């Protein structure tokens, strides 16, 4: 009974903010509604529209590309910075404070700052390229279909790497020192200690960071909306932005619900896949027997 009382409030909040909205989104995906009047039953027509919509297909592709590249870029950098800032030296604490600054800034402010910085005519990067004669810096960073998406991914990484750096720093500091002492006695090199001690002990930190990183990258919206609004063309039109455009600019709430359900399914599938593949669900204490 005590366990039910303990998990009761979280379960109520989970149902209120996750389960019920998902059920409503699934129900809405089978109707047509413009936000006014009474919704009309549409059957599977919204889903048929999704599978024949080239813009939606592009949005899914762009979203998956953002997910993969965000994970590939942020994970190694976050881990390296986390292991560095986990040291006890005072100067590493100073660096850790500097690294976390982007996380404290407003997302809208970050978008406007980088948009101004990358302006091809009056931006700071253009001025820098003129002063230092670095012509390759003079690019249409936010207007090139082949370049803009990677610029957005880099800016998103710049903002969120500090958060994952904190996770890895905390995870590293929880590794018992006795494991490293035993490895040194056995003659292990720093590289061997990283692969045989640090990395296995950070296993669950890696999984946790990965789930947050991947699921979070599925819902990137504000930076993309402010900086490119999905352009040029559909080069940066992620699924969350497509859903917003369909719902609030085209007033197709039924079809937007289809996009919301698809986004939710992708997020749940990725999270469950990571948990099952990593064995995170059967987690045991990493410090058992270390004392």
PASEBA-1860 file (N, C-alpha, C; in nm, 3 decimals):
! residues 291
1> XXXXXXXX> 0.082/-0.120/0.000/0.000/0.000/0.000/0.086/0.126/0.000 ~ 0.196/0.120/0.079/0.286/0.235/0.086/0.350/0.262/-0.050 ~ 0.381/0.153/-0.124/0.439/0.171/-0.257/0.341/0.240/-0.351 ~ 0.213/0.204/-0.340/0.112/0.266/-0.426/0.098/0.413/-0.395 ~ 0.105/0.447/-0.266/0.098/0.588/-0.227/0.218/0.664/-0.282 ~ 0.334/0.600/-0.280/0.456/0.667/-0.326/0.456/0.693/-0.476 ~ 0.406/0.596/-0.554/0.409/0.611/-0.700/0.281/0.676/-0.752 ~ 0.184/0.698/-0.664/0.057/0.754/-0.707/0.069/0.890/-0.775
9> XXXXXXXX> 0.126/0.991/-0.709/0.138/1.124/-0.771/0.212/1.124/-0.904 ~ 0.330/1.055/-0.914/0.396/1.052/-1.046/0.311/0.987/-1.155 ~ 0.237/0.881/-1.118/0.153/0.814/-1.217/0.038/0.904/-1.261 ~ -0.017/0.981/-1.167/-0.124/1.075/-1.203/-0.072/1.181/-1.300 ~ 0.046/1.235/-1.270/0.105/1.336/-1.358/0.140/1.276/-1.494 ~ 0.190/1.151/-1.493/0.224/1.085/-1.619/0.099/1.067/-1.705 ~ -0.008/1.023/-1.645/-0.133/1.005/-1.720/-0.189/1.139/-1.768 ~ -0.176/1.240/-1.683/-0.235/1.371/-1.715/-0.162/1.439/-1.829
17> XXXXXXXX> -0.028/1.429/-1.830/0.049/1.505/-1.928/0.106/1.420/-2.043 ~ 0.099/1.288/-2.032/0.154/1.202/-2.137/0.046/1.113/-2.198 ~ -0.015/1.029/-2.115/-0.108/0.928/-2.167/-0.233/0.992/-2.227 ~ -0.297/1.081/-2.153/-0.421/1.143/-2.201/-0.398/1.225/-2.328 ~ -0.293/1.313/-2.334/-0.268/1.386/-2.460/-0.241/1.293/-2.578 ~ -0.171/1.180/-2.555/-0.145/1.087/-2.664/-0.275/1.022/-2.712 ~ -0.363/0.987/-2.619/-0.492/0.928/-2.658/-0.574/1.029/-2.738 ~ -0.575/1.153/-2.692/-0.648/1.258/-2.764/-0.589/1.281/-2.903
25> XXXXXXXX> -0.455/1.278/-2.912/-0.391/1.298/-3.042/-0.428/1.186/-3.139 ~ -0.429/1.060/-3.089/-0.468/0.947/-3.173/-0.613/0.963/-3.219 ~ -0.700/1.003/-3.127/-0.841/1.022/-3.164/-0.857/1.134/-3.265 ~ -0.783/1.244/-3.246/-0.791/1.357/-3.338/-0.737/1.324/-3.477 ~ -0.649/1.224/-3.484/-0.591/1.190/-3.615/-0.693/1.128/-3.709 ~ -0.811/1.092/-3.657/-0.915/1.032/-3.741/-1.029/1.128/-3.771 ~ -1.007/1.257/-3.746/-1.111/1.356/-3.775/-1.051/1.471/-3.855 ~ -1.137/1.550/-3.916/-1.095/1.676/-3.978/-1.155/1.788/-3.895
33> XXXXXXXX> -1.071/1.887/-3.863/-1.115/1.997/-3.779/-1.026/2.116/-3.803 ~ -1.085/2.233/-3.820/-1.009/2.355/-3.845/-0.998/2.443/-3.721 ~ -1.035/2.389/-3.607/-1.027/2.466/-3.484/-1.158/2.530/-3.444 ~ -1.253/2.531/-3.535/-1.386/2.589/-3.509/-1.492/2.485/-3.544 ~ -1.605/2.496/-3.481/-1.713/2.405/-3.513/-1.691/2.266/-3.455 ~ -1.759/2.169/-3.515/-1.755/2.031/-3.467/-1.663/1.947/-3.554 ~ -1.571/1.870/-3.495/-1.486/1.782/-3.575/-1.569/1.681/-3.653 ~ -1.525/1.652/-3.775/-1.596/1.556/-3.860/-1.510/1.431/-3.877
41> XXXXXXXX> -1.575/1.315/-3.870/-1.504/1.188/-3.883/-1.441/1.177/-4.022 ~ -1.313/1.142/-4.027/-1.242/1.133/-4.155/-1.188/0.994/-4.182 ~ -1.200/0.903/-4.088/-1.147/0.769/-4.108/-0.996/0.771/-4.121 ~ -0.949/0.698/-4.221/-0.804/0.687/-4.242/-0.750/0.788/-4.343 ~ -0.831/0.887/-4.380/-0.788/0.981/-4.485/-0.667/1.064/-4.441 ~ -0.661/1.103/-4.314/-0.545/1.180/-4.267/-0.417/1.098/-4.274 ~ -0.428/0.970/-4.238/-0.310/0.883/-4.244/-0.270/0.856/-4.389 ~ -0.368/0.841/-4.476/-0.336/0.824/-4.618/-0.266/0.949/-4.672
49> XXXXXXXX> -0.311/1.065/-4.627/-0.246/1.190/-4.669/-0.101/1.194/-4.623 ~ -0.077/1.145/-4.500/0.060/1.145/-4.448/0.152/1.060/-4.535 ~ 0.107/0.941/-4.572/0.194/0.851/-4.648/0.213/0.896/-4.793 ~ 0.133/0.992/-4.839/0.149/1.045/-4.974/0.196/1.190/-4.976 ~ 0.233/1.241/-4.860/0.274/1.382/-4.848/0.427/1.393/-4.860 ~ 0.479/1.450/-4.968/0.625/1.461/-4.984/0.689/1.552/-4.880 ~ 0.615/1.655/-4.834/0.669/1.744/-4.731/0.687/1.668/-4.599 ~ 0.589/1.588/-4.563/0.599/1.508/-4.441/0.713/1.408/-4.451
57> XXXXXXXX> 0.730/1.348/-4.568/0.839/1.253/-4.587/0.973/1.323/-4.571 ~ 0.984/1.443/-4.627/1.107/1.520/-4.611/1.130/1.557/-4.465 ~ 1.022/1.592/-4.394/1.034/1.629/-4.253/1.084/1.513/-4.169 ~ 1.035/1.393/-4.198/1.081/1.275/-4.125/1.229/1.252/-4.153 ~ 1.270/1.264/-4.278/1.410/1.245/-4.314/1.500/1.347/-4.245 ~ 1.457/1.474/-4.245/1.535/1.579/-4.181/1.544/1.554/-4.030 ~ 1.432/1.512/-3.970/1.430/1.485/-3.827/1.525/1.372/-3.790 ~ 1.523/1.264/-3.867/1.613/1.153/-3.840/1.759/1.193/-3.858
65> XXXXXXXX> 1.785/1.278/-3.956/1.921/1.326/-3.977/1.967/1.411/-3.858 ~ 1.876/1.494/-3.807/1.909/1.576/-3.689/1.937/1.486/-3.568 ~ 1.857/1.381/-3.551/1.875/1.290/-3.439/2.012/1.222/-3.446 ~ 2.044/1.166/-3.561/2.168/1.090/-3.576/2.290/1.181/-3.560 ~ 2.289/1.295/-3.628/2.404/1.385/-3.622/2.419/1.449/-3.484 ~ 2.307/1.481/-3.419/2.313/1.537/-3.284/2.379/1.438/-3.189 ~ 2.340/1.312/-3.198/2.399/1.210/-3.111/2.546/1.190/-3.143 ~ 2.578/1.182/-3.271/2.717/1.157/-3.311/2.810/1.271/-3.273
73> XXXXXXXX> 2.760/1.394/-3.274/2.845/1.510/-3.242/2.849/1.536/-3.092 ~ 2.735/1.533/-3.027/2.729/1.573/-2.887/2.787/1.470/-2.792 ~ 2.771/1.341/-2.822/2.815/1.238/-2.727/2.966/1.240/-2.702 ~ 3.051/1.232/-2.805/3.196/1.231/-2.776/3.246/1.360/-2.715 ~ 3.193/1.474/-2.760/3.238/1.602/-2.705/3.193/1.616/-2.559 ~ 3.068/1.579/-2.531/3.018/1.587/-2.394/3.097/1.495/-2.302 ~ 3.128/1.375/-2.349/3.203/1.282/-2.266/3.343/1.334/-2.238 ~ 3.409/1.386/-2.342/3.545/1.439/-2.324/3.545/1.557/-2.225
81> XXXXXXXX> 3.453/1.650/-2.243/3.446/1.765/-2.153/3.405/1.722/-2.012 ~ 3.315/1.624/-2.003/3.273/1.577/-1.871/3.386/1.512/-1.795 ~ 3.466/1.430/-1.863/3.579/1.367/-1.796/3.685/1.471/-1.758 ~ 3.698/1.574/-1.840/3.795/1.679/-1.810/3.752/1.760/-1.688 ~ 3.626/1.802/-1.686/3.579/1.887/-1.576/3.555/1.809/-1.448 ~ 3.558/1.676/-1.454/3.539/1.595/-1.333/3.662/1.597/-1.244 ~ 3.775/1.646/-1.295/3.897/1.655/-1.215/3.881/1.749/-1.097 ~ 3.960/1.730/-0.995/3.948/1.807/-0.872/4.027/1.937/-0.876
89> XXXXXXXX> 4.108/1.961/-0.980/4.187/2.082/-0.987/4.098/2.205/-0.998 ~ 4.142/2.317/-0.939/4.062/2.437/-0.934/4.036/2.493/-1.075 ~ 4.137/2.487/-1.163/4.119/2.545/-1.296/4.014/2.470/-1.377 ~ 3.994/2.343/-1.348/3.891/2.267/-1.419/3.752/2.312/-1.375 ~ 3.739/2.354/-1.251/3.613/2.409/-1.204/3.579/2.538/-1.277 ~ 3.681/2.620/-1.303/3.661/2.744/-1.379/3.613/2.712/-1.520 ~ 3.678/2.614/-1.583/3.637/2.574/-1.718/3.494/2.519/-1.717 ~ 3.459/2.442/-1.615/3.325/2.386/-1.605/3.220/2.497/-1.597
97> XXXXXXXX> 3.253/2.603/-1.525/3.161/2.717/-1.516/3.143/2.785/-1.650 ~ 3.252/2.797/-1.726/3.245/2.860/-1.858/3.165/2.772/-1.955 ~ 3.189/2.640/-1.948/3.121/2.549/-2.040/2.970/2.551/-2.023 ~ 2.923/2.577/-1.900/2.780/2.566/-1.873/2.702/2.692/-1.911 ~ 2.772/2.799/-1.947/2.705/2.925/-1.977/2.600/2.915/-2.088 ~ 2.625/2.847/-2.201/2.521/2.838/-2.305/2.391/2.777/-2.257 ~ 2.400/2.689/-2.157/2.281/2.624/-2.105/2.193/2.720/-2.027 ~ 2.252/2.829/-1.979/2.179/2.925/-1.898/2.110/3.033/-1.982
105> XXXXXXXX> 2.141/3.038/-2.110/2.087/3.143/-2.196/1.950/3.103/-2.251 ~ 1.871/3.204/-2.284/1.742/3.182/-2.346/1.761/3.124/-2.487 ~ 1.679/3.024/-2.521/1.688/2.964/-2.654/1.659/3.067/-2.762 ~ 1.559/3.151/-2.740/1.526/3.256/-2.837/1.643/3.354/-2.849 ~ 1.705/3.387/-2.736/1.820/3.476/-2.741/1.936/3.416/-2.816 ~ 1.959/3.285/-2.795/2.066/3.215/-2.867/2.040/3.218/-3.017 ~ 1.915/3.192/-3.057/1.881/3.193/-3.200/1.904/3.329/-3.262 ~ 1.860/3.434/-3.194/1.877/3.569/-3.248/2.025/3.608/-3.251
113> XXXXXXXX> 2.099/3.568/-3.149/2.241/3.600/-3.144/2.316/3.536/-3.261 ~ 2.293/3.406/-3.283/2.361/3.337/-3.391/2.313/3.384/-3.529 ~ 2.184/3.419/-3.539/2.133/3.470/-3.665/2.203/3.600/-3.702 ~ 2.224/3.687/-3.603/2.296/3.812/-3.626/2.443/3.785/-3.656 ~ 2.501/3.691/-3.585/2.643/3.659/-3.602/2.672/3.603/-3.741 ~ 2.577/3.525/-3.797/2.597/3.458/-3.925/2.541/3.535/-4.044 ~ 2.491/3.656/-4.021/2.436/3.736/-4.130/2.544/3.755/-4.238 ~ 2.514/3.718/-4.364/2.618/3.724/-4.468/2.660/3.865/-4.507
121> XXXXXXXX> 2.582/3.966/-4.469/2.615/4.103/-4.507/2.676/4.182/-4.392 ~ 2.610/4.180/-4.277/2.654/4.262/-4.165/2.695/4.179/-4.043 ~ 2.701/4.049/-4.056/2.733/3.963/-3.942/2.877/3.974/-3.897 ~ 2.900/3.935/-3.771/3.035/3.940/-3.715/3.129/3.846/-3.788 ~ 3.078/3.732/-3.834/3.163/3.637/-3.905/3.210/3.694/-4.038 ~ 3.124/3.769/-4.105/3.164/3.834/-4.230/3.269/3.941/-4.204 ~ 3.252/4.019/-4.099/3.351/4.121/-4.063/3.484/4.056/-4.030 ~ 3.479/3.943/-3.959/3.601/3.871/-3.925/3.671/3.819/-4.049
129> XXXXXXXX> 3.594/3.769/-4.144/3.654/3.717/-4.267/3.718/3.829/-4.349 ~ 3.658/3.947/-4.348/3.716/4.061/-4.420/3.844/4.110/-4.353 ~ 3.845/4.110/-4.221/3.961/4.159/-4.146/4.079/4.063/-4.157 ~ 4.052/3.936/-4.154/4.157/3.835/-4.154/4.177/3.771/-4.292 ~ 4.102/3.821/-4.392/4.112/3.770/-4.529/4.086/3.619/-4.536 ~ 3.984/3.578/-4.465/3.942/3.438/-4.466/3.812/3.428/-4.545 ~ 3.824/3.418/-4.675/3.708/3.426/-4.763/3.610/3.311/-4.742 ~ 3.659/3.195/-4.694/3.569/3.081/-4.678/3.466/3.104/-4.568
137> XXXXXXXX> 3.489/3.205/-4.481/3.393/3.236/-4.378/3.274/3.316/-4.431 ~ 3.289/3.372/-4.549/3.180/3.449/-4.609/3.088/3.353/-4.685 ~ 2.993/3.301/-4.612/2.898/3.204/-4.667/2.756/3.250/-4.634 ~ 2.663/3.202/-4.712/2.522/3.224/-4.678/2.481/3.110/-4.584 ~ 2.526/3.121/-4.460/2.515/3.010/-4.364/2.371/2.965/-4.342 ~ 2.277/3.056/-4.346/2.137/3.022/-4.317/2.051/3.024/-4.442 ~ 2.113/3.030/-4.559/2.036/3.035/-4.683/2.079/2.933/-4.785 ~ 2.170/2.843/-4.747/2.218/2.742/-4.840/2.153/2.607/-4.809
145> XXXXXXXX> 2.080/2.548/-4.904/2.014/2.419/-4.878/2.109/2.308/-4.837 ~ 2.233/2.315/-4.882/2.330/2.210/-4.851/2.408/2.236/-4.723 ~ 2.391/2.353/-4.663/2.474/2.392/-4.549/2.394/2.424/-4.423 ~ 2.276/2.479/-4.440/2.202/2.536/-4.327/2.169/2.433/-4.220 ~ 2.129/2.312/-4.258/2.092/2.212/-4.159/2.210/2.181/-4.067 ~ 2.330/2.172/-4.122/2.447/2.140/-4.041/2.484/2.257/-3.949 ~ 2.458/2.378/-3.994/2.480/2.495/-3.908/2.385/2.490/-3.790 ~ 2.259/2.458/-3.815/2.159/2.448/-3.709/2.197/2.339/-3.609
153> XXXXXXXX> 2.240/2.224/-3.660/2.280/2.113/-3.572/2.398/2.154/-3.485 ~ 2.492/2.229/-3.542/2.608/2.274/-3.466/2.567/2.372/-3.356 ~ 2.473/2.461/-3.385/2.426/2.557/-3.284/2.352/2.486/-3.173 ~ 2.270/2.388/-3.209/2.198/2.310/-3.108/2.297/2.235/-3.019 ~ 2.401/2.179/-3.081/2.504/2.109/-3.003/2.573/2.206/-2.908 ~ 2.604/2.327/-2.955/2.669/2.428/-2.872/2.585/2.459/-2.749 ~ 2.453/2.459/-2.764/2.366/2.491/-2.652/2.351/2.375/-2.553 ~ 2.341/2.252/-2.602/2.305/2.141/-2.515/2.422/2.053/-2.471
161> XXXXXXXX> 2.538/2.066/-2.531/2.654/1.990/-2.485/2.683/2.016/-2.337 ~ 2.671/2.141/-2.286/2.697/2.163/-2.142/2.612/2.076/-2.050 ~ 2.486/2.053/-2.085/2.399/1.970/-2.001/2.453/1.828/-1.992 ~ 2.487/1.770/-2.107/2.538/1.633/-2.108/2.678/1.626/-2.049 ~ 2.752/1.735/-2.058/2.883/1.742/-1.992/2.866/1.726/-1.841 ~ 2.765/1.791/-1.786/2.739/1.778/-1.642/2.705/1.634/-1.605 ~ 2.627/1.566/-1.689/2.593/1.426/-1.662/2.718/1.340/-1.657 ~ 2.807/1.358/-1.754/2.928/1.276/-1.757/3.024/1.313/-1.644
169> XXXXXXXX> 3.029/1.439/-1.606/3.115/1.480/-1.495/3.068/1.416/-1.365 ~ 2.937/1.418/-1.342/2.882/1.355/-1.221/2.905/1.204/-1.224 ~ 2.882/1.142/-1.340/2.904/0.998/-1.352/3.049/0.960/-1.327 ~ 3.141/1.041/-1.377/3.284/1.012/-1.356/3.322/1.024/-1.209 ~ 3.268/1.122/-1.140/3.304/1.141/-0.999/3.246/1.032/-0.909 ~ 3.148/0.957/-0.959/3.090/0.849/-0.880/3.163/0.717/-0.897 ~ 3.261/0.712/-0.988/3.337/0.590/-1.006/3.434/0.575/-0.889 ~ 3.434/0.462/-0.818/3.522/0.444/-0.703/3.670/0.454/-0.742
177> XXXXXXXX> 3.747/0.529/-0.665/3.889/0.546/-0.693/3.965/0.415/-0.683 ~ 3.911/0.321/-0.604/3.980/0.193/-0.585/3.994/0.117/-0.716 ~ 3.900/0.137/-0.809/3.908/0.068/-0.938/4.029/0.116/-1.018 ~ 4.055/0.247/-1.012/4.172/0.301/-1.083/4.303/0.260/-1.014 ~ 4.300/0.254/-0.882/4.419/0.211/-0.810/4.454/0.066/-0.844 ~ 4.352/-0.017/-0.853/4.376/-0.157/-0.889/4.429/-0.167/-1.032 ~ 4.375/-0.085/-1.121/4.421/-0.087/-1.260/4.567/-0.042/-1.270 ~ 4.606/0.060/-1.193/4.745/0.107/-1.194/4.839/-0.001/-1.141
185> XXXXXXXX> 4.796/-0.070/-1.036/4.879/-0.178/-0.981/4.900/-0.287/-1.085 ~ 4.798/-0.312/-1.167/4.809/-0.414/-1.272/4.886/-0.364/-1.393 ~ 4.931/-0.236/-1.389/5.011/-0.181/-1.498/4.932/-0.129/-1.616 ~ 4.805/-0.095/-1.596/4.722/-0.045/-1.705/4.764/0.097/-1.744 ~ 4.764/0.125/-1.872/4.794/0.259/-1.923/4.669/0.346/-1.911 ~ 4.684/0.479/-1.925/4.564/0.565/-1.921/4.458/0.526/-2.023 ~ 4.503/0.487/-2.143/4.406/0.446/-2.245/4.334/0.318/-2.204 ~ 4.408/0.224/-2.145/4.345/0.099/-2.101/4.249/0.123/-1.986
193> XXXXXXXX> 4.284/0.217/-1.896/4.193/0.248/-1.785/4.065/0.311/-1.838 ~ 4.077/0.391/-1.944/3.957/0.450/-2.002/3.866/0.343/-2.060 ~ 3.922/0.251/-2.138/3.841/0.151/-2.205/3.792/0.042/-2.111 ~ 3.874/0.007/-2.009/3.840/-0.105/-1.922/3.772/-0.063/-1.791 ~ 3.787/0.063/-1.749/3.730/0.108/-1.623/3.628/0.218/-1.644 ~ 3.673/0.331/-1.702/3.586/0.448/-1.713/3.464/0.422/-1.800 ~ 3.487/0.372/-1.920/3.375/0.353/-2.013/3.271/0.253/-1.962 ~ 3.312/0.135/-1.910/3.209/0.044/-1.855/3.133/0.104/-1.737
201> XXXXXXXX> 3.202/0.181/-1.652/3.136/0.241/-1.537/3.043/0.355/-1.577 ~ 3.064/0.413/-1.694/2.977/0.520/-1.744/2.865/0.466/-1.832 ~ 2.848/0.337/-1.832/2.751/0.274/-1.922/2.613/0.335/-1.909 ~ 2.564/0.345/-1.786/2.428/0.394/-1.767/2.418/0.545/-1.784 ~ 2.528/0.614/-1.760/2.530/0.758/-1.790/2.520/0.779/-1.941 ~ 2.589/0.697/-2.016/2.584/0.705/-2.162/2.443/0.679/-2.213 ~ 2.377/0.578/-2.156/2.241/0.546/-2.198/2.144/0.658/-2.162 ~ 2.156/0.708/-2.038/2.067/0.816/-1.994/2.086/0.940/-2.080
209> XXXXXXXX> 2.211/0.978/-2.101/2.241/1.095/-2.185/2.190/1.073/-2.327 ~ 2.209/0.951/-2.378/2.166/0.922/-2.515/2.015/0.931/-2.531 ~ 1.941/0.880/-2.433/1.794/0.887/-2.441/1.748/1.032/-2.439 ~ 1.803/1.111/-2.345/1.765/1.252/-2.337/1.803/1.327/-2.464 ~ 1.920/1.293/-2.518/1.969/1.361/-2.637/1.884/1.329/-2.759 ~ 1.853/1.203/-2.777/1.779/1.161/-2.896/1.633/1.205/-2.889 ~ 1.569/1.180/-2.774/1.429/1.220/-2.761/1.417/1.372/-2.768 ~ 1.514/1.443/-2.707/1.512/1.589/-2.715/1.530/1.640/-2.857
217> XXXXXXXX> 1.616/1.573/-2.934/1.641/1.618/-3.071/1.521/1.596/-3.162 ~ 1.429/1.509/-3.120/1.306/1.490/-3.198/1.212/1.609/-3.186 ~ 1.230/1.689/-3.082/1.137/1.799/-3.056/1.201/1.936/-3.072 ~ 1.319/1.945/-3.134/1.378/2.076/-3.158/1.281/2.160/-3.242 ~ 1.254/2.279/-3.196/1.158/2.362/-3.266/1.198/2.509/-3.266 ~ 1.222/2.565/-3.147/1.235/2.710/-3.134/1.353/2.768/-3.211 ~ 1.471/2.706/-3.200/1.588/2.758/-3.272/1.565/2.753/-3.422 ~ 1.510/2.642/-3.470/1.487/2.627/-3.614/1.380/2.725/-3.661
225> XXXXXXXX> 1.274/2.739/-3.583/1.164/2.829/-3.620/1.213/2.973/-3.630 ~ 1.293/3.016/-3.534/1.338/3.155/-3.531/1.443/3.181/-3.639 ~ 1.534/3.088/-3.660/1.647/3.114/-3.750/1.615/3.088/-3.897 ~ 1.536/2.985/-3.926/1.514/2.950/-4.067/1.368/2.927/-4.103 ~ 1.282/2.904/-4.004/1.141/2.871/-4.028/1.129/2.752/-4.123 ~ 1.222/2.657/-4.110/1.218/2.537/-4.193/1.290/2.549/-4.326 ~ 1.334/2.666/-4.361/1.400/2.688/-4.490/1.550/2.669/-4.482 ~ 1.618/2.699/-4.593/1.562/2.735/-4.725/1.488/2.616/-4.788
233> XXXXXXXX> 1.374/2.645/-4.845/1.288/2.538/-4.896/1.237/2.457/-4.779 ~ 1.268/2.327/-4.780/1.234/2.240/-4.668/1.359/2.178/-4.606 ~ 1.472/2.246/-4.621/1.601/2.189/-4.579/1.609/2.167/-4.429 ~ 1.541/2.251/-4.350/1.546/2.236/-4.204/1.406/2.217/-4.145 ~ 1.313/2.171/-4.224/1.174/2.152/-4.176/1.164/2.018/-4.103 ~ 1.187/2.021/-3.974/1.176/1.901/-3.893/1.028/1.870/-3.869 ~ 1.001/1.752/-3.816/0.863/1.706/-3.801/0.784/1.794/-3.704 ~ 0.849/1.840/-3.597/0.778/1.927/-3.502/0.739/2.059/-3.566
241> XXXXXXXX> 0.823/2.112/-3.652/0.791/2.237/-3.722/0.682/2.214/-3.826 ~ 0.685/2.100/-3.892/0.581/2.065/-3.989/0.446/2.053/-3.919 ~ 0.447/1.992/-3.801/0.324/1.979/-3.723/0.270/2.116/-3.684 ~ 0.357/2.207/-3.641/0.314/2.342/-3.605/0.256/2.415/-3.726 ~ 0.321/2.403/-3.840/0.276/2.472/-3.959/0.139/2.421/-4.004 ~ 0.122/2.289/-4.003/-0.005/2.230/-4.046/-0.118/2.269/-3.951 ~ -0.090/2.271/-3.820/-0.196/2.299/-3.722/-0.231/2.447/-3.716 ~ -0.131/2.534/-3.701/-0.159/2.673/-3.668/-0.149/2.769/-3.787
249> XXXXXXXX> -0.097/2.723/-3.899/-0.094/2.807/-4.017/-0.191/2.759/-4.125 ~ -0.215/2.626/-4.129/-0.307/2.572/-4.228/-0.439/2.526/-4.165 ~ -0.449/2.532/-4.032/-0.572/2.495/-3.960/-0.619/2.354/-3.990 ~ -0.526/2.260/-4.004/-0.560/2.120/-4.026/-0.521/2.041/-3.900 ~ -0.602/2.051/-3.798/-0.568/1.992/-3.669/-0.572/1.840/-3.672 ~ -0.656/1.783/-3.755/-0.660/1.638/-3.766/-0.532/1.583/-3.824 ~ -0.486/1.643/-3.934/-0.363/1.596/-3.997/-0.242/1.626/-3.909 ~ -0.245/1.740/-3.838/-0.136/1.773/-3.746/-0.127/1.669/-3.634
257> XXXXXXXX> -0.242/1.614/-3.593/-0.241/1.510/-3.491/-0.173/1.384/-3.542 ~ -0.187/1.355/-3.671/-0.115/1.242/-3.729/0.035/1.262/-3.714 ~ 0.082/1.383/-3.744/0.225/1.412/-3.732/0.270/1.402/-3.586 ~ 0.183/1.445/-3.493/0.216/1.435/-3.350/0.228/1.289/-3.308 ~ 0.137/1.205/-3.355/0.142/1.063/-3.321/0.267/0.998/-3.378 ~ 0.299/1.030/-3.503/0.420/0.975/-3.565/0.544/1.017/-3.486 ~ 0.549/1.143/-3.446/0.662/1.193/-3.368/0.670/1.119/-3.234 ~ 0.556/1.098/-3.169/0.555/1.025/-3.044/0.599/0.880/-3.060
265> XXXXXXXX> 0.555/0.816/-3.168/0.593/0.676/-3.192/0.743/0.664/-3.214 ~ 0.799/0.756/-3.292/0.943/0.753/-3.315/1.019/0.771/-3.184 ~ 0.975/0.867/-3.102/1.043/0.891/-2.975/1.036/0.772/-2.883 ~ 0.918/0.711/-2.870/0.902/0.594/-2.783/0.984/0.476/-2.835 ~ 0.982/0.454/-2.967/1.057/0.342/-3.025/1.206/0.358/-3.001 ~ 1.257/0.479/-3.019/1.400/0.503/-2.998/1.437/0.482/-2.851 ~ 1.356/0.537/-2.760/1.386/0.525/-2.617/1.381/0.379/-2.572 ~ 1.277/0.306/-2.613/1.265/0.165/-2.576/1.378/0.083/-2.636
273> XXXXXXXX> 1.414/0.113/-2.762/1.524/0.043/-2.826/1.655/0.063/-2.752 ~ 1.683/0.186/-2.711/1.806/0.212/-2.636/1.807/0.139/-2.503 ~ 1.694/0.140/-2.433/1.687/0.075/-2.302/1.707/-0.076/-2.316 ~ 1.642/-0.137/-2.412/1.653/-0.282/-2.431/1.790/-0.321/-2.483 ~ 1.844/-0.245/-2.577/1.973/-0.279/-2.636/2.085/-0.267/-2.533 ~ 2.075/-0.169/-2.446/2.182/-0.143/-2.348/2.168/-0.225/-2.221 ~ 2.051/-0.288/-2.201/2.028/-0.359/-2.076/2.000/-0.267/-1.960 ~ 1.964/-0.143/-1.989/1.941/-0.043/-1.885/1.826/-0.084/-1.793
281> XXXXXXXX> 1.728/-0.157/-1.847/1.612/-0.194/-1.767/1.649/-0.291/-1.655 ~ 1.756/-0.367/-1.673/1.800/-0.461/-1.570/1.922/-0.410/-1.497 ~ 1.926/-0.279/-1.478/2.041/-0.212/-1.417/2.067/-0.265/-1.276 ~ 2.194/-0.290/-1.247/2.236/-0.324/-1.113/2.339/-0.223/-1.067 ~ 2.370/-0.225/-0.941/2.463/-0.128/-0.887/2.600/-0.145/-0.950 ~ 2.658/-0.033/-0.996/2.790/-0.038/-1.056/2.899/-0.039/-0.950 ~ 2.863/-0.008/-0.826/2.963/0.001/-0.721/2.958/-0.121/-0.627 ~ 2.881/-0.220/-0.664/2.868/-0.337/-0.581/3.002/-0.407/-0.567
289> XXX> 3.046/-0.427/-0.446/3.172/-0.495/-0.421/3.292/-0.406/-0.436 ~ 3.273/-0.275/-0.465/3.388/-0.188/-0.486/3.450/-0.145/-0.356 ~ 3.370/-0.139/-0.248/3.421/-0.094/-0.120/3.507/-0.202/-0.055
END
